[in-house]
Amino acid sequence: MSSKSRARTEQLEFRRCLGAFPTGVTVVTYDTPDGRRGATVNSFVSVSLDPALVLVSIGAGARARTGLEGAPFAVNILGAHQSDVAVHFAGRPSDALRVPWQAEASVPRLRECAAWLECLPWRSVEAGDHTLFIGEVVAFGHDPSAAPLIFHAGVFADKQSNPPHARRPSLAERLDRRRDFEIWSDAGVTSSAVPA
Ligand SMILES: Cc1cc2nc3c(=O)[nH]c(=O)nc-3n(C[C@H](O)[C@H](O)[C@H](O)COP(=O)(O)O)c2cc1C
């Protein structure tokens, strides 16, 4: 195996390893001289409460990398029913999709999401082949009844056979999990909490 293909395999393994961490899914939306744009992003992190700061990490190849420079943006946290929106803004646009743009928003943002945060640019930090865009949150809202879209191991939860939000586990199942946790804790994992 050439050193180039070994490096590629290692990077793929690294990505798969990172994919073991389940995340929500956001679309970061912003304005450009050519109109509203968005990019699907799961590297969304809350950073600070005072001031209210959040960050997204954007790869060098994404159009958002230049589009977000010095630009206000919105982070739209997608609902469980919005995997088509996620795919649309992940480089596979669909003509059939009516993008649910929010009318008359000061920063472009989406309707029907689980939550949204409108941000002013605060700092950006170069980090390897990504740029961390830190935004100061100036407005936000959320729908407490909305189930979030989950992404895990390269798959949206609504495409998995057993989506994590589909059903609350029974007490018996939760007690079983508790046993598992205790076994793991013997093996060095400290948590023994029963997951909700
Ligand atoms: C679930 C999911 C999460 C993603 N998260 C990120 C991310 O955090 N940062 C990033 O740069 N690209 C991420 N991408 C890839 C971008 O969505 C993709 O490169 C997109 O085409 C960028 O759009 P743009 O070139 O218009 O900016 C993600 C894709 C998917 C499907």
The ligand as an ORCA input file, in Angstrom:
! r2SCAN-3c Opt
* xyz 0 1
  C     -24.533     15.551      8.651
  C     -23.490     16.429      7.992
  C     -22.687     17.240      8.768
  C     -21.711     18.062      8.184
  N     -20.962     18.866      8.991
  C     -20.022     19.666      8.442
  C     -19.234     20.515      9.289
  O     -19.373     20.551     10.505
  N     -18.334     21.336      8.695
  C     -18.167     21.344      7.340
  O     -17.308     22.102      6.852
  N     -18.879     20.535      6.520
  C     -19.809     19.715      7.049
  N     -20.574     18.902      6.241
  C     -20.342     18.938      4.787
  C     -21.014     20.171      4.167
  O     -22.399     20.190      4.440
  C     -20.820     20.161      2.629
  O     -19.441     20.222      2.361
  C     -21.539     21.283      1.930
  O     -21.484     21.041      0.547
  C     -20.991     22.642      2.235
  O     -21.749     23.591      1.508
  P     -21.083     24.879      0.838
  O     -19.940     24.402     -0.044
  O     -22.199     25.526      0.078
  O     -20.564     25.735      1.959
  C     -21.538     18.072      6.786
  C     -22.352     17.232      5.998
  C     -23.308     16.424      6.589
  C     -24.186     15.550      5.722
*
